[in-house]
Amino acid sequence: MTFKKCGKNISNYEISNINSNGIWIIINDYEYFINFKNYPEFKQANLNDIFLFEYNEPDHLYWEKLDIDIELDSLENPERFPLKFKKID
């Protein structure tokens, strides 16, 4: 028996892994890492809320329920973005 691939893959982004260090996201066959040290707002987030994100081409990630925006350039070149998340009480 042979299987044929039906249709075309329409999803060009997905979360591939989450562990205690951070989140790996694949976008257009390239893997990005979101480190919890640099983005601590994800650390306590509900997994369902982490998986519900939008990729707005060409370079913008958005988590509506978490109110988090990340530019891919900041993940590719973190040295160009020295400001880090700081929680205000």
C-alpha positions as CSV (number, residue, x, y, z in Angstrom):
1,M,0.0,0.0,0.0
2,T,1.3,3.4,-0.8
3,F,0.2,6.7,0.6
4,K,0.1,10.0,-1.3
5,K,0.3,13.3,0.3
6,C,-3.0,15.1,0.0
7,G,-3.0,18.8,-0.7
8,K,-0.5,21.4,0.2
9,N,0.8,22.3,3.6
10,I,-0.7,25.7,4.2
11,S,0.8,26.3,7.7
12,N,4.2,27.9,7.5
13,Y,4.6,28.3,11.2
14,E,4.3,26.1,14.3
15,I,5.6,25.6,17.8
16,S,7.8,22.6,17.7
17,N,8.9,22.3,21.4
18,I,8.4,23.8,24.8
19,N,10.5,22.9,27.8
20,S,11.8,24.6,31.0
21,N,14.2,26.8,29.0
22,G,11.9,28.2,26.4
23,I,9.9,27.8,23.2
24,W,11.0,26.7,19.7
25,I,9.1,28.0,16.8
26,I,9.5,26.9,13.2
27,I,8.7,29.6,10.6
28,N,9.2,28.9,6.9
29,D,11.6,26.0,7.7
30,Y,13.7,28.1,10.0
31,E,13.8,27.5,13.8
32,Y,13.7,30.3,16.4
33,F,14.2,30.0,20.1
34,I,12.3,32.2,22.6
35,N,14.3,32.0,25.9
36,F,12.3,32.3,29.1
37,K,15.2,34.3,30.6
38,N,14.6,37.0,27.9
39,Y,10.8,36.6,27.7
40,P,9.7,35.7,31.3
41,E,6.1,36.5,30.6
42,F,5.8,33.1,28.8
43,K,7.1,31.1,31.8
44,Q,3.8,31.3,33.8
45,A,1.6,31.3,30.7
46,N,-1.0,28.7,30.0
47,L,0.1,26.2,27.3
48,N,-3.0,26.8,25.3
49,D,-2.3,30.5,25.3
50,I,1.2,29.9,24.1
51,F,0.1,27.8,21.2
52,L,-2.5,30.4,20.1
53,F,-0.3,32.9,18.3
54,E,-0.3,34.6,14.9
55,Y,2.5,35.0,12.5
56,N,2.1,38.2,10.5
57,E,4.6,38.0,7.6
58,P,7.3,38.9,7.1
59,D,8.5,39.2,10.7
60,H,6.0,39.6,13.5
61,L,4.7,37.1,16.1
62,Y,1.7,38.0,18.2
63,W,0.0,36.3,21.2
64,E,-3.3,38.1,21.7
65,K,-4.3,36.5,25.0
66,L,-0.9,37.2,26.5
67,D,-0.5,40.6,24.9
68,I,3.0,39.8,23.6
69,D,4.6,41.0,20.3
70,I,7.9,39.8,19.1
71,E,9.8,40.8,16.0
72,L,11.7,37.9,14.4
73,D,14.7,40.3,14.0
74,S,14.9,40.4,17.9
75,L,15.3,36.6,18.0
76,E,17.8,36.5,15.1
77,N,19.9,39.4,16.4
78,P,19.4,39.8,20.1
79,E,22.5,42.0,20.5
80,R,20.7,44.7,18.5
81,F,17.8,44.7,21.0
82,P,19.4,45.3,24.5
83,L,16.2,46.2,26.2
84,K,14.6,43.4,28.1
85,F,11.2,42.7,29.6
86,K,10.8,44.2,33.0
87,K,7.7,43.6,35.1
88,I,6.3,46.7,36.7
89,D,4.4,46.1,40.0
